[in-house]
Protein backbone atom coordinates (compact mmCIF):
# COMPACT_ATOMS: atom_id res chain seq x y z
CA UNK A 1 0.00 0.00 0.00
CA UNK A 2 1.14 3.56 -0.70
CA UNK A 3 0.27 6.83 1.00
CA UNK A 4 1.03 10.42 0.05
CA UNK A 5 1.59 12.51 3.20
CA UNK A 6 1.95 16.26 3.60
CA UNK A 7 3.16 17.88 6.84
CA UNK A 8 2.86 21.65 7.24
CA UNK A 9 4.92 23.75 9.62
CA UNK A 10 3.11 25.47 12.47
CA UNK A 11 1.25 28.52 11.13
CA UNK A 12 2.81 27.74 7.70
CA UNK A 13 5.95 29.57 8.73
CA UNK A 14 8.74 29.23 6.20
CA UNK A 15 11.36 27.70 8.48
CA UNK A 16 12.66 24.76 6.42
CA UNK A 17 15.84 25.38 4.44
CA UNK A 18 17.54 23.38 1.72
CA UNK A 19 19.88 22.00 4.37
CA UNK A 20 16.89 20.76 6.38
CA UNK A 21 15.38 19.14 3.27
CA UNK A 22 18.69 17.40 2.57
CA UNK A 23 18.71 15.96 6.12
CA UNK A 24 15.03 14.97 6.47
CA UNK A 25 14.92 12.04 3.99
CA UNK A 26 17.39 10.06 6.12
CA UNK A 27 15.35 10.73 9.26
CA UNK A 28 12.07 9.81 7.57
CA UNK A 29 13.59 6.68 6.00
CA UNK A 30 14.80 5.39 9.38
CA UNK A 31 11.40 5.93 10.98
CA UNK A 32 9.74 4.17 8.05
CA UNK A 33 12.13 1.22 8.41
CA UNK A 34 11.07 0.85 12.07
CA UNK A 35 7.50 0.32 10.83
CA UNK A 36 8.48 -2.01 7.98
CA UNK A 37 7.71 0.79 5.51
CA UNK A 38 9.80 2.34 2.74
CA UNK A 39 10.22 6.02 1.96
CA UNK A 40 9.80 6.20 -1.82
CA UNK A 41 10.09 9.97 -2.28
CA UNK A 42 10.54 13.05 -0.09
CA UNK A 43 10.58 16.72 -1.03
CA UNK A 44 8.99 19.98 -0.04
CA UNK A 45 9.20 23.71 0.30
CA UNK A 46 10.04 26.11 3.13
CA UNK A 47 6.71 25.52 4.90
CA UNK A 48 5.82 21.89 4.16
CA UNK A 49 7.07 18.44 3.15
CA UNK A 50 5.61 15.78 0.85
CA UNK A 51 6.29 12.11 1.48
CA UNK A 52 5.43 9.08 -0.64
CA UNK A 53 5.59 5.97 1.51
CA UNK A 54 5.03 2.29 0.83
CA UNK A 55 3.77 0.64 4.01
CA UNK A 56 2.40 -2.76 5.07
CA UNK A 57 -1.38 -3.04 5.64
CA UNK A 58 -0.93 -3.79 9.34
CA UNK A 59 0.56 -0.33 10.02
CA UNK A 60 -1.92 2.38 11.08
CA UNK A 61 -1.17 5.54 9.08
CA UNK A 62 -1.85 7.73 12.16
CA UNK A 63 0.83 5.89 14.18
CA UNK A 64 3.32 6.23 11.33
CA UNK A 65 2.55 9.95 10.99
CA UNK A 66 2.91 10.60 14.73
CA UNK A 67 6.31 8.96 14.75
CA UNK A 68 7.48 10.69 11.54
CA UNK A 69 6.50 14.12 12.82
CA UNK A 70 7.81 13.63 16.35
CA UNK A 71 11.16 12.14 15.42
CA UNK A 72 11.80 14.58 12.57
CA UNK A 73 11.06 17.62 14.76
CA UNK A 74 13.31 16.33 17.53
CA UNK A 75 16.19 15.45 15.18
CA UNK A 76 16.01 18.78 13.35
CA UNK A 77 16.16 20.69 16.65
CA UNK A 78 19.10 18.56 17.81
CA UNK A 79 21.12 19.20 14.65
CA UNK A 80 20.02 22.69 13.53
CA UNK A 81 18.69 25.89 14.98
CA UNK A 82 15.10 25.78 13.74
CA UNK A 83 12.71 28.66 14.37
CA UNK A 84 9.66 27.01 15.85
CA UNK A 85 6.53 28.34 17.48
CA UNK A 86 6.70 27.39 21.18
CA UNK A 87 8.81 24.33 20.36
CA UNK A 88 6.27 23.03 17.80
CA UNK A 89 7.69 22.53 14.32
CA UNK A 90 4.71 20.81 12.68
CA UNK A 91 1.06 21.74 12.63
CA UNK A 92 -0.95 19.06 14.47
CA UNK A 93 -2.88 18.27 11.28
CA UNK A 94 -1.64 16.43 8.19
CA UNK A 95 -2.81 15.36 4.75
CA UNK A 96 -2.88 11.66 3.85
CA UNK A 97 -4.13 10.18 0.58
CA UNK A 98 -4.00 6.59 -0.54
CA UNK A 99 -2.31 6.13 -3.87
CA UNK A 100 -3.97 2.99 -5.17
CA UNK A 101 -5.74 4.53 -8.16
CA UNK A 102 -3.12 6.90 -9.56
CA UNK A 103 0.07 5.65 -11.18
CA UNK A 104 2.91 6.01 -8.68
CA UNK A 105 5.10 7.63 -11.34
CA UNK A 106 2.66 10.58 -11.51
CA UNK A 107 2.63 11.04 -7.73
CA UNK A 108 6.41 10.68 -7.55
CA UNK A 109 6.78 13.31 -10.28
CA UNK A 110 4.52 15.67 -8.31
CA UNK A 111 6.56 15.22 -5.12
CA UNK A 112 9.86 15.68 -6.98
CA UNK A 113 8.51 18.89 -8.53
CA UNK A 114 8.28 20.75 -5.23
CA UNK A 115 10.32 23.95 -5.08
CA UNK A 116 12.96 23.11 -2.44
CA UNK A 117 14.35 26.22 -0.70
CA UNK A 118 17.96 27.11 -1.42
C-alpha positions as CSV (number, residue, x, y, z in Angstrom):
1,X,0.0,0.0,0.0
2,X,1.1,3.6,-0.7
3,X,0.3,6.8,1.0
4,X,1.0,10.4,0.0
5,X,1.6,12.5,3.2
6,X,1.9,16.3,3.6
7,X,3.2,17.9,6.8
8,X,2.9,21.6,7.2
9,X,4.9,23.8,9.6
10,X,3.1,25.5,12.5
11,X,1.3,28.5,11.1
12,X,2.8,27.7,7.7
13,X,5.9,29.6,8.7
14,X,8.7,29.2,6.2
15,X,11.4,27.7,8.5
16,X,12.7,24.8,6.4
17,X,15.8,25.4,4.4
18,X,17.5,23.4,1.7
19,X,19.9,22.0,4.4
20,X,16.9,20.8,6.4
21,X,15.4,19.1,3.3
22,X,18.7,17.4,2.6
23,X,18.7,16.0,6.1
24,X,15.0,15.0,6.5
25,X,14.9,12.0,4.0
26,X,17.4,10.1,6.1
27,X,15.3,10.7,9.3
28,X,12.1,9.8,7.6
29,X,13.6,6.7,6.0
30,X,14.8,5.4,9.4
31,X,11.4,5.9,11.0
32,X,9.7,4.2,8.1
33,X,12.1,1.2,8.4
34,X,11.1,0.8,12.1
35,X,7.5,0.3,10.8
36,X,8.5,-2.0,8.0
37,X,7.7,0.8,5.5
38,X,9.8,2.3,2.7
39,X,10.2,6.0,2.0
40,X,9.8,6.2,-1.8
41,X,10.1,10.0,-2.3
42,X,10.5,13.0,-0.1
43,X,10.6,16.7,-1.0
44,X,9.0,20.0,0.0
45,X,9.2,23.7,0.3
46,X,10.0,26.1,3.1
47,X,6.7,25.5,4.9
48,X,5.8,21.9,4.2
49,X,7.1,18.4,3.1
50,X,5.6,15.8,0.8
51,X,6.3,12.1,1.5
52,X,5.4,9.1,-0.6
53,X,5.6,6.0,1.5
54,X,5.0,2.3,0.8
55,X,3.8,0.6,4.0
56,X,2.4,-2.8,5.1
57,X,-1.4,-3.0,5.6
58,X,-0.9,-3.8,9.3
59,X,0.6,-0.3,10.0
60,X,-1.9,2.4,11.1
61,X,-1.2,5.5,9.1
62,X,-1.8,7.7,12.2
63,X,0.8,5.9,14.2
64,X,3.3,6.2,11.3
65,X,2.6,10.0,11.0
66,X,2.9,10.6,14.7
67,X,6.3,9.0,14.7
68,X,7.5,10.7,11.5
69,X,6.5,14.1,12.8
70,X,7.8,13.6,16.4
71,X,11.2,12.1,15.4
72,X,11.8,14.6,12.6
73,X,11.1,17.6,14.8
74,X,13.3,16.3,17.5
75,X,16.2,15.5,15.2
76,X,16.0,18.8,13.4
77,X,16.2,20.7,16.6
78,X,19.1,18.6,17.8
79,X,21.1,19.2,14.7
80,X,20.0,22.7,13.5
81,X,18.7,25.9,15.0
82,X,15.1,25.8,13.7
83,X,12.7,28.7,14.4
84,X,9.7,27.0,15.9
85,X,6.5,28.3,17.5
86,X,6.7,27.4,21.2
87,X,8.8,24.3,20.4
88,X,6.3,23.0,17.8
89,X,7.7,22.5,14.3
90,X,4.7,20.8,12.7
91,X,1.1,21.7,12.6
92,X,-1.0,19.1,14.5
93,X,-2.9,18.3,11.3
94,X,-1.6,16.4,8.2
95,X,-2.8,15.4,4.7
96,X,-2.9,11.7,3.8
97,X,-4.1,10.2,0.6
98,X,-4.0,6.6,-0.5
99,X,-2.3,6.1,-3.9
100,X,-4.0,3.0,-5.2
101,X,-5.7,4.5,-8.2
102,X,-3.1,6.9,-9.6
103,X,0.1,5.6,-11.2
104,X,2.9,6.0,-8.7
105,X,5.1,7.6,-11.3
106,X,2.7,10.6,-11.5
107,X,2.6,11.0,-7.7
108,X,6.4,10.7,-7.6
109,X,6.8,13.3,-10.3
110,X,4.5,15.7,-8.3
111,X,6.6,15.2,-5.1
112,X,9.9,15.7,-7.0
113,X,8.5,18.9,-8.5
114,X,8.3,20.8,-5.2
115,X,10.3,24.0,-5.1
116,X,13.0,23.1,-2.4
117,X,14.3,26.2,-0.7
118,X,18.0,27.1,-1.4
